Amino acid sequence: MNKKRYLTKSRFKLAKECPTKLFYTGKDLYPDENAGDSFLESLAKGGFQVGALAKFYFQNGEYYDLSAETSHNKSVEQTEELMKKKDVTIFEAAVRFQNLFIRVDVLVKKGNKVELIEVKAKSAKGDDEAEFLNAKGDKVNSDLRPYLEDVAFQKYVLSQSHPELKVSAFLMLADKSSTVSVDGLNQVFKIKKEAGRNKVEVDTVRLKSIGLGKKILVNKCADEVIDMLYKEKDDSGRDFFEQIKYFADNYEADKKIITPVGIQCKGCEFQVNKESVEAKSGYKECWKSQLKWSDKKFDEPQVFQIWDYKSAKKRIAEGRYFMKELTEDDFTIKSTEEGLSHGERQWMQVEKSNNNDTTPYLDIDGLKIEMKKWKFPLHFIDFETAAVAVPFFKGMRPYEGVSFQFSHHTVSANGNIEHAGQYLNAAIGEFPNFAFIRNLKSELDKDNGSIFRYAPHENTYLNMIGSQLKLSKEKDKDVLMEWIKTITQSPDKSAIKWKGERNMIDLCKMVKKYFYHPLTKGSNSIKKVLPAVLNESKYLQAKYSKPVYGAVGGIKSLNFKNKVWIEFDSDKKTVKDPYKLLPSIFSSTELSDEVNNFIAQNDMDELSDGGAAMMAYNMLQMTKGFLTVTDALGAALYKYCELDTLAMVMIWEYWNHEINSAKN
């Protein structure tokens, strides 16, 4: 007998994104490619913590937690029995109506009135419900729409299941206008894996010691905006309730809803690079069936692969799916005096693709002008940061950032490269930002050389630390605040404008203006630019195929010894991505059974991107008593961050070598 299929709130959300996804979700044949995304995983873990914290805000009366019950039938029966009580609070209440099933984060019943509360790790500004609407107040806030549709779906199911009750729906969000009043609140809610699923383990000893402090979550009534959603109609003329029935009936029958392909397919999670008997691409299946494409068609460069191309939706609506179908007139091309304009860069990507031109573009003259302005020694810096919904430290707001690590490479006027310094604060419960900025100042204050960052991240965090210092009682805060201004520029929305005399140079902006490689496929991420540069530069290949990095008489490194950075794939032509050459975190460590169990519960063995680095810091705050884990995580973080600044140096080396070769 087939198990009954219910439309849940998560499936409803998926259907609102694209109804066809209902057919693919939950099937091994169609793998979800987002499942291994470390950044999404870190956000999900923050969501679990917020959910656990919210429960404690409602434990002032008779309450029951049904989260341990996995059976639909049993959980529904338990919920129905509890709902007979006049007043009761239920966590993870299970409600079923026809082919709809929901679990309510928090359900508070008082007589015939019920508050349905959906808890989200999304940030909010205070308790003003006007935030649910756009600036004009006549439409639903697009940023909050998915969360509001979620709670609107739940309100419908509960109201249909219990028409005798008056249901009000709320969103409980992380309040960015509040500050946590106790240290270590984040560490109370430990995430661990059990049977492949994330769950929260509450550290009751710590909780009893520090308490919850002030509330940092705000509960906002969504009834008015939900009424607006209920009246809206989709492109087929279905209102909200009709959409629910349409989705639920098709999901129950396991029937695919055909959705026209378009720009929304770009981020589809049901894509696999290599299809097999066990794994199919839902994305390809849609495009094949609707456009009659062969497999080879997917190898042709498509319109939505063009970097930051806002007109991609329009081109696809016109039936032009491939770059080869575009002309120069499809772009807004304006020449600039300094490097490539936005439109020129886009058209260059298309032209090179259409002409099968695999050669890079390098504006040597433009780079020479820029590089003449740079002062030696050159300083390349990179930060690792974390911004979590439940703060680690007293006085912080939800999603206020901490800077826990930096790496620093230098290049002298004679071309000597060294990993000059680094900082990592792995101490449990210690606010790192002010020690971080003092250490960074010490690193960079030795000369007046040019400082480089990659993208705005470092500028954003330095300005944030400046604001934190202003509110602090640090004795040297005025000195530190003034120094921060010397190496930064003011945020875009700042009322006070400045640009420091040593304002950091954005290497990513230099890439956008003066360099393009087809291997990046339009991306300007350093994780894409570095492999492209290494595959292009014979100079770098010759240099770093030898164990010179971290070698005596070679390039000084604080974390690597005799490291070879150039390795080739099996084709012996393609340089491997250096980030994939980083060792597993615990590969060279002998671990006890207790430590192995801790690692397995936290699902952490690789460190290859910023999301994983943030997760590693989160884990460091939970590893009291596990020194082996702390040491291994610290060593991995040092290596990962060092590679980020080395990547910047390698880009500079490539440009510098090409300029000098052009001179000769």
C-alpha positions as CSV (number, residue, x, y, z in Angstrom):
1,M,0.0,0.0,0.0
2,N,1.4,3.4,-1.0
3,K,2.1,5.9,1.7
4,K,-0.3,8.9,1.5
5,R,1.4,12.0,0.2
6,Y,0.7,15.3,2.0
7,L,1.5,18.8,0.9
8,T,3.5,20.3,3.8
9,K,4.6,23.9,4.4
10,S,8.1,23.2,2.9
11,R,6.6,21.6,-0.2
12,F,4.2,24.5,-0.5
13,K,7.1,26.9,-0.4
14,L,8.9,24.8,-3.1
15,A,5.7,24.8,-5.3
16,K,5.5,28.6,-5.0
17,E,9.0,28.8,-6.4
18,C,8.2,26.3,-9.2
19,P,5.3,23.9,-9.2
20,T,7.3,21.3,-11.2
21,K,9.7,20.9,-8.2
22,L,7.0,19.1,-6.3
23,F,7.5,16.2,-8.6
24,Y,11.2,16.0,-8.1
25,T,11.5,16.7,-4.4
26,G,12.3,13.8,-2.0
27,K,13.2,11.4,-4.8
28,D,16.6,9.8,-4.8
29,L,16.5,9.8,-8.6
30,Y,16.5,13.6,-8.6
31,P,19.2,14.6,-6.1
32,D,19.0,18.1,-4.5
33,E,22.2,19.8,-5.3
34,N,21.7,22.4,-2.5
35,A,22.0,19.6,0.1
36,G,25.8,20.0,0.3
37,D,26.0,23.8,0.3
38,S,27.9,24.8,3.4
39,F,26.6,28.4,3.5
40,L,23.0,27.2,3.3
41,E,23.8,24.6,5.9
42,S,25.1,27.3,8.3
43,L,22.0,29.3,7.8
44,A,19.9,26.2,8.5
45,K,21.7,25.6,11.7
46,G,21.0,29.2,12.8
47,G,17.4,28.5,12.1
48,F,17.4,25.5,14.4
49,Q,18.9,27.6,17.1
50,V,16.3,30.3,16.8
51,G,13.6,27.7,16.9
52,A,14.9,26.2,20.1
53,L,15.3,29.7,21.7
54,A,11.7,30.6,20.8
55,K,10.3,27.6,22.7
56,F,11.8,29.0,25.9
57,Y,9.8,32.2,25.5
58,F,6.5,30.2,25.8
59,Q,7.3,28.0,28.8
60,N,5.3,30.0,31.3
61,G,2.2,27.8,31.4
62,E,1.2,24.2,30.4
63,Y,3.2,23.2,27.4
64,Y,4.1,20.1,25.4
65,D,6.8,19.4,22.8
66,L,5.9,16.9,20.1
67,S,9.1,17.3,18.1
68,A,10.3,13.9,19.0
69,E,7.3,12.2,17.4
70,T,8.0,11.4,13.7
71,S,4.8,9.5,12.9
72,H,2.2,11.6,11.2
73,N,-0.7,9.7,12.7
74,K,0.6,9.7,16.3
75,S,1.6,13.3,16.2
76,V,-1.8,14.3,14.9
77,E,-3.6,12.2,17.5
78,Q,-1.5,13.8,20.3
79,T,-2.1,17.3,19.0
80,E,-5.9,16.7,18.8
81,E,-5.9,15.4,22.4
82,L,-4.0,18.4,23.7
83,M,-6.3,20.8,21.7
84,K,-9.2,19.7,23.9
85,K,-7.6,21.6,26.8
86,K,-8.9,25.1,27.4
87,D,-5.5,26.6,27.6
88,V,-2.3,24.9,26.2
89,T,0.9,25.6,24.4
90,I,2.1,23.0,21.9
91,F,5.5,23.0,20.2
92,E,5.6,21.2,16.8
93,A,1.8,20.7,16.8
94,A,0.7,18.4,14.0
95,V,-2.4,19.4,12.0
96,R,-3.9,17.5,9.1
97,F,-6.7,18.5,6.7
98,Q,-7.4,16.3,3.8
99,N,-4.1,16.0,1.9
100,L,-2.5,18.9,3.8
101,F,-0.2,18.4,6.7
102,I,1.7,21.0,8.9
103,R,3.8,21.1,12.0
104,V,3.3,24.4,13.8
105,D,6.4,25.8,15.5
106,V,4.4,27.2,18.4
107,L,0.7,26.9,18.9
108,V,-0.9,28.8,21.8
109,K,-4.5,28.0,22.6
110,K,-6.6,30.2,25.0
111,G,-10.2,29.2,24.9
112,N,-11.4,29.3,21.3
113,K,-8.6,31.6,20.3
114,V,-5.4,30.2,18.8
115,E,-2.1,31.9,18.0
116,L,-0.1,30.1,15.3
117,I,3.5,31.2,15.4
118,E,6.0,30.4,12.7
119,V,9.6,31.0,13.9
120,K,12.2,32.1,11.3
121,A,15.8,33.1,11.6
122,K,15.1,36.0,9.2
123,S,15.9,39.4,10.7
124,A,13.4,42.2,11.5
125,K,13.5,45.7,12.8
126,G,11.4,45.8,15.9
127,D,7.7,45.0,16.2
128,D,6.4,47.2,13.4
129,E,4.1,45.2,11.2
130,A,4.4,47.7,8.4
131,E,7.7,45.9,7.6
132,F,5.6,43.2,6.0
133,L,4.6,45.7,3.2
134,N,6.6,47.6,0.6
135,A,7.6,51.3,1.0
136,K,4.3,52.4,-0.4
137,G,2.3,50.0,1.8
138,D,0.2,48.6,-1.0
139,K,2.1,45.4,-1.7
140,V,3.7,42.5,0.1
141,N,7.4,43.0,0.9
142,S,9.1,40.8,-1.7
143,D,11.9,40.0,0.7
144,L,9.5,38.6,3.4
145,R,7.0,37.1,0.9
146,P,8.2,33.5,1.2
147,Y,7.9,33.6,5.0
148,L,4.5,35.2,4.9
149,E,3.2,32.7,2.3
150,D,4.4,29.9,4.6
151,V,2.5,31.2,7.6
152,A,-0.6,32.0,5.4
153,F,-0.6,28.3,4.3
154,Q,-0.4,27.1,7.9
155,K,-3.3,29.4,8.9
156,Y,-5.4,28.0,6.2
157,V,-4.8,24.4,7.2
158,L,-5.4,25.0,10.9
159,S,-8.5,27.0,10.2
160,Q,-9.9,24.3,7.9
161,S,-9.1,21.6,10.4
162,H,-10.6,23.5,13.3
163,P,-13.3,25.9,12.0
164,E,-14.6,26.4,15.5
165,L,-11.4,28.2,16.5
166,K,-10.4,31.8,15.8
167,V,-6.8,31.6,14.4
168,S,-4.3,34.5,14.3
169,A,-1.0,34.0,12.6
170,F,2.4,35.4,13.7
171,L,5.9,35.5,12.4
172,M,8.6,35.4,15.1
173,L,11.8,36.9,13.8
174,A,15.3,37.9,15.0
175,D,15.0,41.5,16.2
176,K,18.0,43.5,14.9
177,S,17.0,46.4,17.2
178,S,17.6,44.3,20.3
179,T,20.8,43.2,22.0
180,V,21.5,40.0,23.8
181,S,22.1,40.7,27.5
182,V,24.0,37.5,28.4
183,D,27.3,36.0,27.2
184,G,27.3,32.7,25.5
185,L,23.6,32.4,24.5
186,N,24.5,30.9,21.1
187,Q,26.5,28.1,22.8
188,V,23.4,27.0,24.8
189,F,21.9,25.6,21.7
190,K,24.2,23.0,20.3
191,I,23.5,21.6,16.8
192,K,24.3,17.9,16.4
193,K,23.4,15.3,13.8
194,E,21.3,12.3,14.8
195,A,20.3,9.7,12.2
196,G,21.3,12.1,9.5
197,R,19.1,14.9,10.7
198,N,20.1,18.2,12.5
199,K,18.7,18.7,16.0
200,V,19.3,21.0,18.9
201,E,20.7,19.8,22.1
202,V,20.2,22.4,24.9
203,D,23.1,22.9,27.3
204,T,20.9,23.0,30.4
205,V,23.8,23.6,32.8
206,R,24.9,26.7,30.8
207,L,21.4,27.9,30.5
208,K,20.8,27.7,34.2
209,S,24.0,29.6,34.7
210,I,23.5,32.5,32.3
211,G,19.7,32.5,31.7
212,L,18.1,33.8,28.5
213,G,18.5,37.5,29.2
214,K,16.4,40.0,27.2
215,K,14.3,38.7,24.4
216,I,16.0,39.0,21.0
217,L,13.1,37.6,19.0
218,V,10.0,39.6,18.1
219,N,6.5,38.3,17.4
220,K,4.6,40.1,14.7
221,C,1.0,39.6,13.7
222,A,0.6,38.8,10.0
223,D,-3.2,38.6,9.7
224,E,-3.6,41.7,7.7
225,V,-1.0,40.9,5.1
226,I,-2.2,37.3,5.0
227,D,-5.7,38.6,4.0
228,M,-3.9,40.4,1.1
229,L,-2.2,37.1,0.0
230,Y,-5.5,35.2,0.1
231,K,-6.9,37.6,-2.4
232,E,-4.0,37.5,-4.9
233,K,-4.3,35.4,-8.0
234,D,-1.6,33.6,-10.0
235,D,-1.1,33.8,-13.8
236,S,-3.7,31.1,-14.2
237,G,-6.3,33.0,-12.2
238,R,-6.1,30.8,-9.1
239,D,-6.4,32.5,-5.8
240,F,-4.4,31.3,-2.8
241,F,-6.8,28.6,-1.7
242,E,-7.1,27.2,-5.2
243,Q,-3.4,27.1,-5.6
244,I,-3.1,25.1,-2.4
245,K,-5.6,22.5,-3.7
246,Y,-4.0,22.4,-7.1
247,F,-0.5,21.8,-5.6
248,A,-1.8,19.3,-3.1
249,D,-3.9,17.2,-5.5
250,N,-1.0,17.0,-8.0
251,Y,1.5,16.1,-5.3
252,E,-0.8,13.4,-3.8
253,A,-1.2,11.9,-7.3
254,D,2.6,12.2,-8.0
255,K,1.7,14.1,-11.1
256,K,4.2,16.5,-12.6
257,I,2.9,20.1,-13.0
258,I,4.4,21.5,-16.2
259,T,5.9,25.0,-15.6
260,P,7.2,27.0,-18.5
261,V,11.0,27.1,-18.4
262,G,12.6,30.5,-17.9
263,I,15.1,32.6,-16.0
264,Q,13.8,31.0,-12.7
265,C,15.5,27.8,-13.7
266,K,18.9,29.2,-13.3
267,G,19.1,28.4,-9.6
268,C,17.2,25.1,-9.8
269,E,18.5,22.7,-7.2
270,F,17.6,19.6,-9.2
271,Q,20.6,19.8,-11.5
272,V,23.3,17.2,-11.7
273,N,26.4,17.6,-13.8
274,K,26.7,13.9,-14.6
275,E,23.5,12.0,-15.0
276,S,23.4,8.3,-14.4
277,V,21.0,5.4,-13.8
278,E,20.8,6.5,-10.2
279,A,20.7,10.3,-10.7
280,K,18.7,12.4,-13.2
281,S,18.6,16.1,-13.6
282,G,15.1,17.5,-13.2
283,Y,16.4,20.7,-14.7
284,K,17.4,19.0,-17.9
285,E,14.2,17.0,-18.0
286,C,12.1,20.1,-18.0
287,W,14.0,21.8,-20.8
288,K,14.2,18.7,-22.9
289,S,10.5,18.0,-22.7
290,Q,9.4,21.6,-23.5
291,L,12.1,22.6,-26.0
292,K,12.9,19.2,-27.5
293,W,16.6,19.7,-26.7
294,S,19.2,17.0,-27.0
295,D,21.9,16.5,-24.4
296,K,24.4,18.4,-26.5
297,K,22.3,21.6,-26.3
298,F,23.1,21.9,-22.6
299,D,26.8,22.2,-23.5
300,E,26.1,25.4,-25.4
301,P,26.6,28.6,-23.4
302,Q,23.2,29.9,-22.3
303,V,22.0,33.4,-21.8
304,F,21.6,33.3,-18.0
305,Q,25.3,32.4,-17.7
306,I,26.2,35.9,-18.7
307,W,27.6,37.9,-15.8
308,D,25.1,40.2,-14.1
309,Y,22.9,40.3,-17.2
310,K,19.6,41.9,-16.1
311,S,18.0,41.4,-19.5
312,A,18.4,37.6,-19.4
313,K,14.7,37.2,-18.5
314,K,13.6,39.3,-21.4
315,R,15.9,37.4,-23.9
316,I,14.6,34.0,-22.7
317,A,11.0,35.2,-23.0
318,E,11.8,36.1,-26.6
319,G,12.9,32.5,-27.2
320,R,16.6,33.3,-27.3
321,Y,18.3,30.9,-24.9
322,F,21.9,30.8,-26.1
323,M,24.7,33.4,-26.2
324,K,25.1,32.7,-29.9
325,E,21.6,34.2,-30.5
326,L,22.5,37.6,-29.1
327,T,24.0,40.6,-30.8
328,E,25.8,43.6,-29.5
329,D,22.5,45.5,-29.6
330,D,21.2,43.4,-26.8
331,F,23.7,45.1,-24.4
332,T,24.1,48.6,-23.1
333,I,27.6,49.3,-24.0
334,K,29.3,52.4,-22.8
335,S,33.0,53.0,-23.0
336,T,34.9,54.2,-19.9
337,E,38.4,55.7,-19.5
338,E,39.3,53.2,-16.9
339,G,39.0,49.6,-18.1
340,L,35.9,47.7,-19.2
341,S,32.5,49.0,-18.6
342,H,29.7,46.7,-17.3
343,G,28.3,46.2,-20.8
344,E,31.6,45.8,-22.5
345,R,32.6,43.0,-20.1
346,Q,29.3,41.2,-20.8
347,W,29.6,41.5,-24.5
348,M,33.2,40.3,-24.3
349,Q,32.0,37.1,-22.5
350,V,29.5,36.5,-25.2
351,E,31.9,37.2,-28.1
352,K,34.6,34.9,-26.7
353,S,32.0,32.2,-26.2
354,N,30.6,32.6,-29.7
355,N,34.0,32.6,-31.3
356,N,35.3,29.7,-29.2
357,D,38.0,32.1,-28.0
358,T,39.6,30.6,-24.9
359,T,42.3,33.3,-24.6
360,P,42.1,35.7,-21.7
361,Y,41.6,39.5,-22.0
362,L,44.3,41.4,-20.1
363,D,44.4,45.2,-20.4
364,I,48.1,45.7,-19.8
365,D,48.1,49.4,-20.4
366,G,45.2,50.0,-18.0
367,L,46.8,47.8,-15.3
368,K,50.2,49.6,-15.7
369,I,48.5,52.9,-14.9
370,E,46.8,51.4,-11.9
371,M,49.9,49.6,-10.6
372,K,52.0,52.7,-10.9
373,K,49.9,54.2,-8.1
374,W,50.5,51.2,-5.8
375,K,53.2,51.6,-3.0
376,F,55.5,48.8,-1.9
377,P,55.4,46.8,0.1
378,L,52.0,45.5,-1.0
379,H,49.7,44.1,1.6
380,F,47.0,41.5,0.8
381,I,44.5,40.8,3.5
382,D,41.5,38.6,3.9
383,F,39.0,38.2,6.8
384,E,37.0,35.3,8.1
385,T,33.8,36.4,9.8
386,A,30.5,35.1,11.3
387,A,27.1,36.7,11.6
388,V,24.6,34.5,13.4
389,A,21.0,34.9,14.4
390,V,21.6,34.1,18.1
391,P,24.7,36.1,19.1
392,F,27.7,34.6,20.8
393,F,28.4,37.6,23.0
394,K,26.7,40.0,25.3
395,G,25.7,43.4,23.8
396,M,25.5,42.1,20.2
397,R,22.4,42.2,18.0
398,P,21.2,39.3,15.9
399,Y,23.3,39.0,12.7
400,E,25.8,41.6,14.0
401,G,29.2,40.4,12.7
402,V,32.3,39.1,14.4
403,S,35.7,39.1,12.8
404,F,37.6,36.1,14.2
405,Q,40.5,35.7,11.7
406,F,42.7,37.4,9.2
407,S,45.6,36.4,6.9
408,H,48.2,38.8,5.6
409,H,50.6,38.4,2.7
410,T,53.2,41.0,1.6
411,V,55.1,41.6,-1.6
412,S,58.2,43.8,-1.4
413,A,59.6,46.0,-4.2
414,N,62.1,43.4,-5.3
415,G,59.2,40.8,-5.6
416,N,59.9,38.9,-2.4
417,I,56.7,37.3,-1.2
418,E,55.9,36.2,2.3
419,H,53.0,35.2,4.5
420,A,53.7,38.0,6.9
421,G,51.1,37.5,9.6
422,Q,47.8,36.0,10.7
423,Y,45.3,36.2,13.6
424,L,42.7,33.7,14.8
425,N,40.7,34.0,18.0
426,A,39.5,30.5,18.8
427,A,38.8,31.2,22.5
428,I,35.4,30.1,23.6
429,G,33.2,33.0,24.7
430,E,35.7,35.7,23.9
431,F,34.5,38.7,21.8
432,P,37.2,38.8,19.1
433,N,36.7,42.1,17.2
434,F,38.7,44.6,19.2
435,A,41.7,42.3,19.6
436,F,41.3,41.5,15.9
437,I,41.6,45.2,14.9
438,R,44.5,45.8,17.2
439,N,46.4,42.9,15.7
440,L,45.5,44.1,12.2
441,K,46.7,47.6,12.9
442,S,50.0,46.2,14.2
443,E,50.4,44.2,11.0
444,L,49.7,47.1,8.6
445,D,51.2,50.1,10.5
446,K,54.8,49.2,9.8
447,D,54.9,51.1,6.5
448,N,52.7,53.1,4.1
449,G,52.4,50.3,1.5
450,S,49.2,49.8,-0.5
451,I,46.6,47.4,1.0
452,F,44.4,45.0,-1.0
453,R,41.1,43.4,-0.3
454,Y,38.9,41.2,-2.6
455,A,35.4,42.6,-2.9
456,P,33.7,44.9,-0.3
457,H,33.6,42.4,2.6
458,E,36.7,43.7,4.5
459,N,35.6,47.4,4.2
460,T,32.2,46.5,5.5
461,Y,33.5,44.7,8.5
462,L,36.1,47.3,9.4
463,N,33.4,50.0,9.4
464,M,31.2,47.8,11.5
465,I,34.0,47.4,14.0
466,G,34.4,51.1,14.0
467,S,30.8,51.5,15.0
468,Q,31.2,48.9,17.7
469,L,34.2,50.7,19.1
470,K,32.3,54.0,19.2
471,L,29.8,52.4,21.7
472,S,32.5,50.6,23.7
473,K,34.6,51.6,26.7
474,E,37.9,50.6,25.1
475,K,40.6,53.0,26.2
476,D,42.2,53.1,22.8
477,K,38.9,53.3,20.8
478,D,39.6,56.8,19.4
479,V,43.0,55.8,18.0
480,L,41.6,52.6,16.5
481,M,38.5,54.3,15.0
482,E,40.8,57.0,13.4
483,W,43.1,54.3,12.0
484,I,40.2,52.3,10.6
485,K,39.2,55.4,8.6
486,T,42.7,55.7,7.1
487,I,42.3,52.3,5.3
488,T,38.6,52.3,4.5
489,Q,35.9,54.3,2.7
490,S,32.5,55.3,4.0
491,P,29.6,52.9,3.5
492,D,27.3,53.9,0.6
493,K,24.5,55.0,2.9
494,S,26.6,56.8,5.4
495,A,25.7,60.4,6.1
496,I,29.4,61.2,6.8
497,K,31.6,60.5,3.8
498,W,35.4,59.7,3.8
499,K,38.0,57.9,1.8
500,G,41.2,57.1,3.8
501,E,44.7,57.9,2.5
502,R,45.5,54.2,2.5
503,N,42.0,53.2,1.4
504,M,42.1,49.5,0.5
505,I,42.3,48.7,-3.2
506,D,39.6,46.3,-4.3
507,L,41.4,43.6,-6.4
508,C,38.0,42.3,-7.5
509,K,37.3,45.7,-9.1
510,M,40.6,45.4,-10.9
511,V,39.6,42.0,-12.2
512,K,36.3,43.4,-13.5
513,K,38.0,46.3,-15.2
514,Y,41.1,44.8,-16.7
515,F,40.9,41.0,-16.8
516,Y,38.6,38.4,-18.2
517,H,39.1,34.7,-18.7
518,P,36.6,32.4,-20.4
519,L,37.3,29.7,-17.8
520,T,35.6,31.8,-15.1
521,K,32.3,31.7,-17.2
522,G,31.6,35.3,-16.1
523,S,32.2,34.8,-12.4
524,N,34.5,37.2,-10.6
525,S,34.7,35.1,-7.4
526,I,38.3,34.6,-6.4
527,K,37.5,30.9,-6.2
528,K,36.9,31.0,-10.0
529,V,39.5,33.6,-11.0
530,L,42.4,31.8,-9.3
531,P,42.0,28.5,-11.2
532,A,41.7,30.4,-14.4
533,V,44.9,32.4,-13.8
534,L,46.8,29.2,-12.8
535,N,45.6,27.4,-16.0
536,E,46.7,30.4,-18.1
537,S,50.0,31.3,-16.6
538,K,53.0,29.1,-17.5
539,Y,55.1,31.3,-15.3
540,L,53.0,30.4,-12.2
541,Q,52.8,26.8,-13.2
542,A,56.6,26.5,-13.4
543,K,57.0,28.3,-10.1
544,Y,54.4,26.6,-7.9
545,S,54.8,23.1,-9.4
546,K,58.0,23.0,-7.2
547,P,57.9,22.8,-3.4
548,V,58.9,26.4,-2.9
549,Y,56.0,27.5,-0.8
550,G,56.9,27.2,2.9
551,A,60.4,26.0,1.9
552,V,63.7,27.1,3.4
553,G,65.0,29.8,1.0
554,G,61.6,29.8,-0.7
555,I,58.4,31.7,0.1
556,K,57.7,32.1,3.8
557,S,54.5,30.4,5.0
558,L,53.2,30.3,8.5
559,N,51.1,27.1,7.9
560,F,52.5,25.1,5.0
561,K,55.8,23.3,4.5
562,N,57.3,22.6,1.1
563,K,53.8,22.9,-0.5
564,V,53.3,22.2,-4.2
565,W,50.3,24.2,-5.4
566,I,50.3,23.1,-9.0
567,E,48.8,19.7,-9.6
568,F,47.1,18.5,-12.9
569,D,44.0,16.6,-13.5
570,S,44.1,13.2,-15.2
571,D,44.2,15.0,-18.6
572,K,47.6,16.4,-17.5
573,K,46.6,19.8,-18.9
574,T,44.0,21.2,-16.4
575,V,45.4,22.6,-13.2
576,K,43.5,21.4,-10.2
577,D,41.7,24.0,-8.1
578,P,44.1,24.8,-5.2
579,Y,41.1,25.0,-2.7
580,K,40.5,21.3,-3.4
581,L,44.1,20.6,-2.5
582,L,43.6,21.7,1.1
583,P,43.8,18.7,3.5
584,S,40.8,17.3,5.3
585,I,40.5,18.9,8.8
586,F,41.1,15.7,10.8
587,S,43.2,13.7,8.2
588,S,46.4,13.6,10.1
589,T,45.0,13.5,13.6
590,E,44.6,10.4,15.7
591,L,41.2,10.8,17.5
592,S,39.5,9.1,20.4
593,D,36.1,7.5,20.0
594,E,34.6,10.4,22.0
595,V,36.1,13.0,19.6
596,N,35.2,11.0,16.5
597,N,31.6,10.9,17.8
598,F,31.6,14.6,18.3
599,I,32.9,15.2,14.7
600,A,30.3,12.9,13.3
601,Q,27.5,14.7,15.1
602,N,28.8,18.0,13.7
603,D,29.3,16.7,10.2
604,M,32.5,18.7,9.7
605,D,35.6,17.4,7.8
606,E,36.3,19.8,5.0
607,L,37.0,23.5,4.8
608,S,37.0,25.0,1.3
609,D,34.7,28.1,1.4
610,G,33.5,31.0,3.6
611,G,30.4,29.2,4.7
612,A,32.4,26.3,6.0
613,A,34.8,28.7,7.8
614,M,31.8,30.3,9.5
615,M,30.6,26.8,10.6
616,A,34.1,26.0,11.8
617,Y,34.1,29.1,14.1
618,N,30.6,28.1,15.3
619,M,32.0,24.7,16.2
620,L,35.0,26.2,18.0
621,Q,32.5,28.0,20.3
622,M,31.1,24.5,21.2
623,T,34.2,22.5,21.6
624,K,35.0,22.9,25.3
625,G,36.9,19.8,26.5
626,F,37.8,18.8,22.9
627,L,41.3,20.2,22.5
628,T,42.1,17.9,19.6
629,V,39.1,19.2,17.7
630,T,40.0,22.8,18.5
631,D,43.6,22.4,17.4
632,A,42.6,20.6,14.1
633,L,39.9,23.3,13.3
634,G,42.3,26.1,14.1
635,A,45.0,24.6,11.8
636,A,42.5,24.2,9.0
637,L,41.2,27.7,9.4
638,Y,44.8,29.1,9.2
639,K,45.5,27.2,6.0
640,Y,42.2,28.1,4.3
641,C,42.6,31.8,5.1
642,E,46.2,31.8,4.0
643,L,45.2,30.4,0.7
644,D,42.8,33.3,0.2
645,T,45.6,35.9,0.5
646,L,48.0,33.8,-1.5
647,A,45.4,33.7,-4.3
648,M,45.4,37.5,-4.4
649,V,49.2,37.4,-4.5
650,M,49.1,34.9,-7.4
651,I,46.8,37.2,-9.4
652,W,49.1,40.1,-8.8
653,E,52.1,37.9,-9.9
654,Y,50.4,36.9,-13.1
655,W,49.6,40.5,-14.0
656,N,53.0,41.7,-13.0
657,H,54.8,39.0,-15.1
658,E,52.6,39.7,-18.1
659,I,53.3,43.5,-17.9
660,N,57.1,42.9,-17.6
661,S,57.0,40.4,-20.5
662,A,55.2,43.0,-22.6
663,K,57.9,45.5,-21.8
664,N,60.6,43.1,-22.9
